[in-house]
């Protein structure tokens, strides 16, 4: 069942706007891969190219080694949610899924299974036009799961969900990856990805800035910095400076120390009889790491995708 998403050298221009400039990355089975970047970075265009909705000027995007347009029953290969509002509002939730199922050679039983899976069994016969954004998101997830695909692509899947729905989505994404599926999630909510994603593809200006694990990105961004709490701030700055560290004042009794690991900071302070109450490795959040990494990846002038 396992399959990958392979994006290789995608270039795409819309008029004077260069939307993709050599975009390349791979989404592997068994992982939730976060796809992040500023507005205009090329995320939506990349996902549309993968799904055959836009044609690349150069490069290719493959799902399980094949172009999307060559898949005879695409929902059995990849499930996608790009726009929760892409439905016929007069149809019921069940009928919306039924016509999709019939197009892929799937039966009504599978429709009922995915409605149950996303918690919409009681709303199955309600018209989709009356749904909240959160309910539309759940219906979109159901459609993505319909063909039991090995690859899933979801754009802002927690948008509109209440807290219970967000917790449910986290568990669903982890369980799908745990079953060996390749899961690509585009989101602006770094706190959600920090709790959910294993891997990150960070993009800006139409190209990949970083392709790494969440843990590695946070470790790199933290730069080995240490938070020190001491009543003898001046003395601590002096002895740590002589030991090769760089210090910065964070509060009246708190220093941020760079250039020495925490155990070395403790050893230097003890050797010089400098009192302290706390030495802690400084770990930045994923949001902080992301903001630092993308600070120069500004939106394209006139970009709309």
ZIBELLIN-V590204 format. One record per residue. RES is the residue in three letters. PHI is phi in degrees with one decimal (NA if undefined). OMEGA is omega as a letter, one per 30 degrees, with the letter a starting at -180 (none if undefined). Layout:
# ZIBELLIN-V590204
RES:PHI:OMEGA, RES:PHI:OMEGA
This chain:
# ZIBELLIN-V590204
UNK:NA:a, UNK:-66.0:l, UNK:-154.7:l, UNK:-121.5:l, UNK:-104.7:l, UNK:-117.7:l, UNK:-113.5:a, UNK:-134.0:l, UNK:62.5:a, UNK:-69.5:l, UNK:-128.5:a, UNK:-152.0:l, UNK:-123.0:l, UNK:-113.1:a, UNK:61.9:l, UNK:-85.9:a, UNK:-95.5:l, UNK:-87.3:a, UNK:-83.4:l, UNK:-126.2:a, UNK:-131.6:a, UNK:86.1:a, UNK:-63.7:a, UNK:-144.2:l, UNK:-170.2:l, UNK:-130.2:l, UNK:-104.7:a, UNK:-99.3:l, UNK:-63.5:l, UNK:81.5:a, UNK:-133.1:l, UNK:-93.0:a, UNK:-104.8:l, UNK:-80.1:a, UNK:-118.8:a, UNK:-131.0:l, UNK:168.3:l, UNK:-63.6:l, UNK:-57.5:a, UNK:83.0:a, UNK:-77.9:l, UNK:112.7:a, UNK:-64.5:a, UNK:-62.8:l, UNK:-63.0:l, UNK:-60.2:a, UNK:-66.0:l, UNK:-68.0:l, UNK:-66.9:l, UNK:-56.9:a, UNK:-91.5:l, UNK:73.7:l, UNK:-83.6:l, UNK:-127.7:l, UNK:-100.1:l, UNK:-74.7:l, UNK:-74.7:l, UNK:-145.1:l, UNK:83.1:l, UNK:-148.9:l, UNK:-131.5:a, UNK:-125.8:l, UNK:-118.0:a, UNK:59.9:l, UNK:83.5:a, UNK:-130.6:l, UNK:-71.1:a, UNK:-54.3:a, UNK:-67.0:l, UNK:-90.3:a, UNK:-83.7:a, UNK:-74.1:l, UNK:-124.8:a, UNK:-60.1:a, UNK:-66.7:l, UNK:-82.6:a, UNK:-107.5:a, UNK:-147.0:l, UNK:-108.9:a, UNK:-137.0:l, UNK:-131.3:l, UNK:-105.9:a, UNK:-148.4:a, UNK:-65.9:a, UNK:-88.4:a, UNK:-82.6:l, UNK:-153.9:l, UNK:-87.7:a, UNK:-62.6:a, UNK:-81.5:l, UNK:-83.2:l, UNK:-75.0:l, UNK:-57.5:a, UNK:-66.9:l, UNK:-68.5:l, UNK:-58.5:a, UNK:-75.3:a, UNK:-62.6:a, UNK:-68.7:l, UNK:-65.5:a, UNK:-62.3:a, UNK:-61.4:a, UNK:-68.4:a, UNK:-110.3:a, UNK:75.0:l, UNK:-104.3:a, UNK:-99.9:a, UNK:-65.4:a, UNK:-61.1:l, UNK:-66.5:l, UNK:-59.9:a, UNK:-65.7:l, UNK:-65.4:a, UNK:-74.7:l, UNK:-61.2:l, UNK:-65.6:a, UNK:-62.6:a, UNK:-96.8:l, UNK:75.4:a, UNK:-118.8:a, UNK:-59.3:a, UNK:-72.0:a, UNK:-104.1:a, UNK:-59.0:a, UNK:-104.2:l, UNK:-87.8:l, UNK:-71.1:a, UNK:-64.5:a, UNK:-62.5:l, UNK:-94.7:a, UNK:-79.5:l, UNK:-71.4:l, UNK:-60.2:l, UNK:-62.6:l, UNK:-68.2:l, UNK:-65.4:l, UNK:-61.6:l, UNK:-62.7:l, UNK:-66.0:l, UNK:-64.3:l, UNK:-64.7:l, UNK:-58.9:l, UNK:-63.8:l, UNK:-66.4:a, UNK:-85.6:a, UNK:-53.3:a, UNK:-88.4:a, UNK:50.9:a, UNK:-78.6:l, UNK:-80.0:a, UNK:-128.1:l, UNK:-131.8:l, UNK:-128.5:a, UNK:-130.1:l, UNK:-104.3:a, UNK:49.7:a, UNK:-69.1:a, UNK:-92.6:l, UNK:-60.1:l, UNK:88.7:a, UNK:-80.3:l, UNK:-79.7:a, UNK:-54.3:l, UNK:-63.8:l, UNK:-66.7:l, UNK:-65.3:l, UNK:-61.9:l, UNK:-60.3:a, UNK:-63.2:l, UNK:-56.3:a, UNK:-63.6:a, UNK:-64.4:a, UNK:-61.4:l, UNK:-63.7:a, UNK:-67.4:l, UNK:-64.3:l, UNK:-65.8:l, UNK:-63.4:l, UNK:-84.6:l, UNK:93.7:l, UNK:-84.9:l, UNK:-91.8:a, UNK:-121.2:l, UNK:-109.1:a, UNK:-124.6:l, UNK:-93.1:a, UNK:-158.0:l, UNK:-97.3:a, UNK:-92.7:a, UNK:-62.9:a, UNK:-63.5:l, UNK:-71.1:l, UNK:-67.4:l, UNK:-60.8:a, UNK:-88.0:a, UNK:-121.7:a, UNK:-81.0:l, UNK:-93.6:a, UNK:-132.9:l, UNK:-132.1:l, UNK:-113.6:a, UNK:-101.7:a, UNK:-123.8:l, UNK:-165.0:l, UNK:55.5:l, UNK:80.0:l, UNK:-140.4:a, UNK:-80.6:l, UNK:-92.2:a, UNK:-148.6:l, UNK:-136.9:a, UNK:-156.7:l, UNK:-75.3:l, UNK:-60.9:a, UNK:-62.0:a, UNK:-67.1:l, UNK:-63.8:l, UNK:-67.0:l, UNK:-61.9:a, UNK:-63.9:a, UNK:-68.1:a, UNK:-71.8:l, UNK:57.0:l, UNK:63.7:a, UNK:-76.0:a, UNK:-129.1:l, UNK:-95.0:a, UNK:-120.0:l, UNK:-110.1:a, UNK:-149.1:l, UNK:-79.9:a, UNK:-115.4:a, UNK:-61.1:a, UNK:-63.4:a, UNK:-64.9:l, UNK:-64.2:l, UNK:-63.0:a, UNK:-67.5:a, UNK:-71.1:l, UNK:-71.0:l, UNK:-63.7:l, UNK:-65.8:l, UNK:-85.4:l, UNK:101.4:a, UNK:-89.7:l, UNK:-112.0:a, UNK:-122.2:l, UNK:-139.2:a, UNK:-79.3:l, UNK:-105.5:l, UNK:-160.2:a, UNK:-63.7:l, UNK:-126.9:a, UNK:-127.3:l, UNK:-118.5:l, UNK:-105.7:a, UNK:-109.0:l, UNK:-120.7:l, UNK:99.6:l, UNK:-135.6:l, UNK:-68.7:a, UNK:-58.9:a, UNK:-66.9:l, UNK:-72.4:l, UNK:-58.4:l, UNK:-60.2:a, UNK:-62.3:a, UNK:-65.9:l, UNK:-63.7:l, UNK:-64.9:a, UNK:-65.2:a, UNK:-107.7:l, UNK:55.3:l, UNK:-94.2:a, UNK:-71.7:l, UNK:-155.1:a, UNK:-114.5:a, UNK:-157.7:l, UNK:-133.2:a, UNK:-134.3:l, UNK:-62.6:a, UNK:-86.8:l, UNK:-115.0:l, UNK:-75.6:l, UNK:-80.8:l, UNK:-61.0:l, UNK:-61.5:l, UNK:-64.5:l, UNK:-63.3:a, UNK:-64.9:a, UNK:-62.4:l, UNK:-66.0:a, UNK:-70.7:a, UNK:-104.0:a, UNK:-60.9:l, UNK:-99.4:a, UNK:-89.5:a, UNK:-77.0:l, UNK:-63.2:l, UNK:-65.5:l, UNK:-66.6:l, UNK:79.4:a, UNK:-68.1:a, UNK:-124.9:a, UNK:-131.8:none
